Amino acid sequence: GYVRVKFKASNGGSFKDKDGNSVTELNYDVLEGTKSDQLPVPQELASGASPVPGKYYVTPNAGLSFARWDNHPLLADGTVLKKADESSYVFTAQFDRHPLVTDGVVTTESFTDPNNTWTNDFAPTLDALKGTIQQKENGVRKDLPADATVKLFDEHNNEITTAAAIYNLVNENGKTDTEEPVRTIPLKATVKFSDETTPREITVPIKVYKNRYEATASGDMPDTLKKATTGPNGDLVNLLKDTAARNYVKVTVNPTNKLTGLSPKTYWVNPKAWVDIPEMTIDPGLKASSKFEHWTADQIAQNENKAAGGVYDFAKRH
């Protein structure tokens, strides 16, 4: 007699042939006494391989992966099929969701100059934020399928749909680097796959650094900035790799020995940013006695009219 063997696909996948025809159940009637090695057990199509005519392949839906055969485990090699055991010859392919993963985005604070002279446009785009979300399949990260729908929400659960909304999250917030060396803005993301009714959620962090940091007493970088700019895994390494210094640069306001009682003040600044440097306060009496005229920058391009010994205007960003 014959023995019926069934292969079923649970929710989340199917069996497909070379033409893409899809079924969720395969039934085979084989002669009693046939060995399990001869069963046409559906397999996953290997990466880069071409499907063979007459075969069906285990095919997970987007965002899922084949996990195991359930209901009954596959038979050991050499098992003889018996009519009496027919009820145990039902094998169900189970599928698991790929977990969502993201590293988020790292940037520095943005600033908009009404005259568009000193604008720092460092806000990430919507596409960049959404593009950080991937699936992890067998330890390998893969992009989301094209038909996945991603939405982003702020801490008040308002959907973020514009560049202006992102800018408002990452612009200069009036806090000094001492008060807030770096801030992390968690965005809620929902990911809706075409074959799923309920969106999945993941948090996409935006880590925002300052464009100017006050140096330590010895003139070194503060620890937060030093860690962020130290390769290969520092947060800011990639952002700075196309600059000459490949790092923040040192700026010192030096009163010289003519302004007695005042010490140099050092900062570390982002070479990609228009940065304001605080002007040192000088007592009017000291200004008069020292015959102070103006501040000047060593880099003459930063002086008014790009003049050597010219005026450096602290009211402007450089």
Disulfide bonds with the S-S distance in Angstrom:
none
